[in-house]
Amino acid sequence: MKVKKVSRKNVILYCIAVLWLLVTFMPMLYALISSFKTNEEMYQSALQLPGQWRFENYAVADGLGHSLRSIGNSLFVASATTVLEVIVAMMASYAISRKRHIFYARHAYMLFVIGVMVPIHSTLIPISSMAANWGMKNNFFYLIMVYTCFNLAQGIFLFTGYLNSVDREVDEAAIIDGCGDVKLLSRVLLPICKPIIATEAIFSFIYAYGELVFSLTLISDPAKYTVPRALLSFWGEFEAQIGPQYAFIVLSSIPTILIYILFHNQVQSGVMSGAVKG
């Protein structure tokens, strides 16, 4: 049996991959182990296994941070943001990509590209003032609109670049078959764009699910806390509930991990397609 020789380059790449795996996995393992500890055990040795596995920390997490309710709030806000942002960005990108002869389409794209570079939280004060003046504090709809608007620029940038890479002969064939703009987008181009749509949907969902600053500013009702806002409930005036806090972190990480596991093939395909076609 012939033994295949491993080159030095491959050994280095494997070592880097293992190191990257450890760097990525260790925080998750640390959070999982810490979720079963008391504050005293955390102060004694953060890396040591707990003397007694305290599953009650998860019950305390639900009591202090209302973990299940806040996770549900975040899932609702993130899902609504993702669906709305993808729909609007896809329609706008179609108009920009396929209606280039129209004056506003070319200039609108440049405005959206500039929007990618705008620091999001520089608009915090005016957005908060508008929410107060319009009576939109503690309103999920307003929060969803804020998240959607700030994700639109990135979505349009990605979708437009991807649509520009699609051969125009596909459009011409569909038009000959009697497709208008709506059918061309929904029945022909949309299936082609599934990889980049999945990629942007993941980015948009994770942003809305984990965003803190706007949720901290716009949401003050404990019943409407999202996950990042609810995490602050574990810090008291004199002491933090470290074990339950890590339990909350573990619980709140489950939805995003499951979503990525389900759609990671589409995300990788979208990233690679964008790299090749861009």
C-alpha positions as CSV (number, residue, x, y, z in Angstrom):
1,M,0.0,0.0,0.0
2,K,1.5,3.3,-1.1
3,V,1.6,6.0,1.6
4,K,0.6,9.4,0.4
5,K,3.2,12.0,1.3
6,V,1.8,15.1,3.1
7,S,3.5,18.3,2.0
8,R,4.7,20.9,4.5
9,K,2.2,23.4,3.1
10,N,-0.7,21.1,3.9
11,V,0.6,20.5,7.4
12,I,0.7,24.2,8.0
13,L,-2.8,24.6,6.7
14,Y,-4.1,21.8,8.9
15,C,-2.5,23.3,11.9
16,I,-4.1,26.7,11.1
17,A,-7.5,25.0,10.7
18,V,-7.2,23.2,14.0
19,L,-6.1,26.4,15.7
20,W,-9.1,28.3,14.2
21,L,-11.4,25.5,15.3
22,L,-10.1,25.8,18.9
23,V,-10.4,29.6,18.9
24,T,-14.0,29.4,17.6
25,F,-15.1,26.5,19.7
26,M,-13.5,27.4,23.1
27,P,-15.8,30.4,23.9
28,M,-18.9,28.2,23.3
29,L,-17.5,25.4,25.5
30,Y,-16.5,27.9,28.2
31,A,-20.0,29.4,28.2
32,L,-21.6,25.9,28.4
33,I,-19.5,24.8,31.4
34,S,-19.9,28.2,33.1
35,S,-23.6,27.9,32.9
36,F,-23.6,25.2,35.5
37,K,-21.4,27.0,38.0
38,T,-22.0,29.2,41.0
39,N,-20.4,32.7,41.3
40,E,-17.9,31.3,43.8
41,E,-16.7,28.6,41.4
42,M,-16.3,31.2,38.7
43,Y,-14.1,33.4,40.9
44,Q,-12.0,30.4,42.0
45,S,-11.2,29.0,38.6
46,A,-12.9,29.9,35.4
47,L,-11.5,26.9,33.5
48,Q,-12.3,24.2,36.1
49,L,-15.3,21.9,35.8
50,P,-18.1,22.6,38.3
51,G,-18.1,20.6,41.5
52,Q,-21.9,20.2,41.1
53,W,-23.7,20.6,37.8
54,R,-26.4,23.2,38.7
55,F,-29.1,22.8,36.1
56,E,-31.2,25.1,38.2
57,N,-29.2,28.0,36.7
58,Y,-31.4,27.6,33.6
59,A,-34.5,28.1,35.7
60,V,-33.0,31.1,37.3
61,A,-32.1,32.5,33.8
62,D,-35.8,32.2,32.8
63,G,-36.8,33.9,36.0
64,L,-34.4,36.8,35.9
65,G,-34.1,37.4,32.2
66,H,-37.4,35.8,31.0
67,S,-35.2,33.9,28.6
68,L,-37.9,32.1,26.6
69,R,-40.0,35.2,26.2
70,S,-37.0,37.4,25.2
71,I,-35.8,34.7,22.8
72,G,-39.3,34.7,21.3
73,N,-39.2,38.5,21.0
74,S,-35.8,38.4,19.2
75,L,-36.9,35.6,16.9
76,F,-40.0,37.6,15.9
77,V,-38.1,40.8,15.3
78,A,-35.3,39.1,13.5
79,S,-37.6,37.0,11.3
80,A,-39.8,40.0,10.4
81,T,-36.7,42.1,9.6
82,T,-35.2,39.4,7.4
83,V,-38.3,38.8,5.4
84,L,-39.1,42.5,4.9
85,E,-35.5,43.4,4.1
86,V,-35.0,40.6,1.6
87,I,-38.2,41.3,-0.3
88,V,-37.6,45.1,-0.5
89,A,-33.9,44.7,-1.4
90,M,-34.7,42.1,-4.1
91,M,-37.3,44.3,-5.8
92,A,-35.0,47.4,-5.6
93,S,-32.1,45.4,-6.9
94,Y,-34.1,44.1,-9.8
95,A,-35.1,47.7,-10.8
96,I,-31.5,48.9,-10.5
97,S,-30.0,46.0,-12.4
98,R,-32.6,45.6,-15.2
99,K,-33.7,49.2,-15.6
100,R,-30.3,50.9,-16.0
101,H,-31.6,53.1,-18.8
102,I,-33.8,54.9,-16.2
103,F,-32.0,57.9,-14.7
104,Y,-33.0,57.3,-11.1
105,A,-31.9,53.7,-11.1
106,R,-28.2,54.4,-11.7
107,H,-28.1,57.2,-9.1
108,A,-30.2,55.2,-6.5
109,Y,-27.6,52.5,-6.6
110,M,-24.8,55.0,-5.7
111,L,-26.9,56.3,-2.8
112,F,-27.3,52.8,-1.5
113,V,-23.6,52.1,-1.8
114,I,-22.9,55.2,0.2
115,G,-25.4,54.0,2.7
116,V,-23.2,50.9,3.4
117,M,-20.5,53.3,4.7
118,V,-22.7,55.3,7.1
119,P,-22.0,54.5,10.7
120,I,-25.3,53.0,11.9
121,H,-25.3,54.3,15.4
122,S,-24.6,57.9,14.4
123,T,-28.3,58.1,13.7
124,L,-29.2,57.0,17.2
125,I,-30.3,60.3,18.6
126,P,-32.6,61.3,15.7
127,I,-34.2,57.9,15.5
128,S,-34.8,57.9,19.3
129,S,-36.3,61.4,19.1
130,M,-38.6,60.4,16.2
131,A,-39.8,57.4,18.3
132,A,-40.6,59.6,21.3
133,N,-42.4,62.2,19.1
134,W,-44.4,59.6,17.3
135,G,-45.2,57.5,20.4
136,M,-43.3,54.5,19.0
137,K,-41.2,53.6,22.0
138,N,-41.7,50.0,23.0
139,N,-43.0,49.2,19.5
140,F,-41.8,46.2,17.7
141,F,-42.9,47.6,14.3
142,Y,-40.7,50.7,14.7
143,L,-37.7,48.5,15.8
144,I,-38.2,46.2,12.8
145,M,-38.3,49.2,10.4
146,V,-35.1,50.6,11.9
147,Y,-33.3,47.2,11.4
148,T,-34.7,46.8,7.9
149,C,-33.6,50.2,6.7
150,F,-30.1,49.7,8.0
151,N,-29.8,46.3,6.3
152,L,-31.2,47.5,3.0
153,A,-28.0,49.1,1.7
154,Q,-26.0,45.9,2.2
155,G,-28.8,43.7,0.7
156,I,-29.2,45.9,-2.4
157,F,-25.4,46.0,-2.8
158,L,-25.2,42.2,-2.8
159,F,-28.3,41.4,-4.8
160,T,-27.5,44.0,-7.5
161,G,-24.0,42.6,-8.0
162,Y,-25.4,39.1,-8.2
163,L,-28.2,40.0,-10.7
164,N,-25.7,41.9,-12.9
165,S,-23.8,38.6,-13.2
166,V,-26.8,36.7,-14.5
167,D,-26.8,36.5,-18.3
168,R,-29.3,38.8,-20.0
169,E,-30.2,36.0,-22.4
170,V,-32.2,34.4,-19.5
171,D,-34.3,37.6,-19.3
172,E,-34.8,37.6,-23.1
173,A,-35.9,34.0,-23.2
174,A,-38.4,34.6,-20.3
175,I,-39.8,37.8,-22.1
176,I,-40.3,35.8,-25.3
177,D,-42.3,33.3,-23.3
178,G,-44.6,36.1,-22.1
179,C,-43.1,37.0,-18.7
180,G,-43.5,40.5,-17.4
181,D,-41.4,42.1,-14.7
182,V,-43.2,40.3,-11.8
183,K,-43.0,36.8,-13.4
184,L,-39.4,37.4,-14.5
185,L,-38.3,38.3,-11.0
186,S,-40.4,35.8,-9.1
187,R,-40.2,32.7,-11.4
188,V,-36.9,33.1,-13.2
189,L,-34.4,35.3,-11.3
190,L,-35.5,34.5,-7.8
191,P,-34.6,30.7,-8.0
192,I,-31.2,31.7,-9.6
193,C,-30.5,34.1,-6.7
194,K,-31.3,31.6,-3.9
195,P,-27.7,31.3,-2.7
196,I,-27.1,35.1,-2.3
197,I,-30.6,35.5,-0.8
198,A,-29.8,32.8,1.9
199,T,-26.5,34.6,2.6
200,E,-28.0,38.0,3.1
201,A,-30.9,36.5,5.1
202,I,-28.5,35.0,7.5
203,F,-26.5,38.2,7.9
204,S,-29.8,40.2,8.4
205,F,-31.2,37.7,10.9
206,I,-28.0,37.6,13.0
207,Y,-27.8,41.4,13.1
208,A,-31.4,41.9,14.2
209,Y,-31.2,39.0,16.7
210,G,-28.1,40.3,18.5
211,E,-28.4,44.1,18.1
212,L,-28.2,45.9,21.5
213,V,-27.9,49.7,21.1
214,F,-31.2,50.4,19.3
215,S,-33.1,47.8,21.4
216,L,-31.7,49.4,24.6
217,T,-32.8,52.9,23.4
218,L,-36.2,52.0,22.0
219,I,-37.4,49.2,24.3
220,S,-37.9,49.8,28.0
221,D,-40.8,47.4,28.7
222,P,-39.5,44.2,30.2
223,A,-42.2,42.2,28.5
224,K,-40.7,43.3,25.1
225,Y,-37.0,42.9,25.9
226,T,-35.0,41.2,23.1
227,V,-32.1,38.9,24.0
228,P,-29.3,41.5,24.2
229,R,-31.5,43.8,26.3
230,A,-32.6,41.0,28.6
231,L,-28.9,40.0,29.3
232,L,-28.5,43.3,31.2
233,S,-31.1,42.0,33.8
234,F,-28.4,39.7,35.3
235,W,-26.3,42.5,36.6
236,G,-27.5,43.8,39.9
237,E,-26.4,46.8,41.9
238,F,-23.7,44.8,43.8
239,E,-23.4,41.4,42.2
240,A,-23.9,39.7,38.8
241,Q,-25.6,36.3,38.5
242,I,-22.8,34.8,36.3
243,G,-24.0,31.2,36.1
244,P,-27.6,32.0,35.1
245,Q,-26.2,34.6,32.7
246,Y,-24.2,32.0,30.9
247,A,-27.2,29.7,30.9
248,F,-29.1,32.5,29.2
249,I,-26.3,32.9,26.6
250,V,-26.4,29.2,25.8
251,L,-30.2,29.2,25.4
252,S,-30.2,32.3,23.2
253,S,-27.4,30.9,21.0
254,I,-29.4,27.8,20.0
255,P,-31.7,29.4,17.4
256,T,-28.8,31.0,15.4
257,I,-26.7,27.8,15.6
258,L,-29.7,25.8,14.3
259,I,-30.4,28.2,11.5
260,Y,-26.8,28.2,10.3
261,I,-26.6,24.4,10.4
262,L,-29.8,24.2,8.2
263,F,-28.6,26.8,5.7
264,H,-24.8,26.7,5.8
265,N,-24.6,25.1,2.3
266,Q,-26.6,27.9,0.8
267,V,-24.5,30.5,2.6
268,Q,-21.2,29.0,1.4
269,S,-22.6,28.7,-2.1
270,G,-23.7,32.4,-2.1
271,V,-20.3,33.6,-0.8
272,M,-18.4,31.5,-3.4
273,S,-20.7,32.5,-6.2
274,G,-20.3,36.1,-5.3
275,A,-16.5,35.8,-5.2
276,V,-16.4,34.0,-8.6
277,K,-19.0,36.1,-10.4
278,G,-18.1,39.5,-8.8
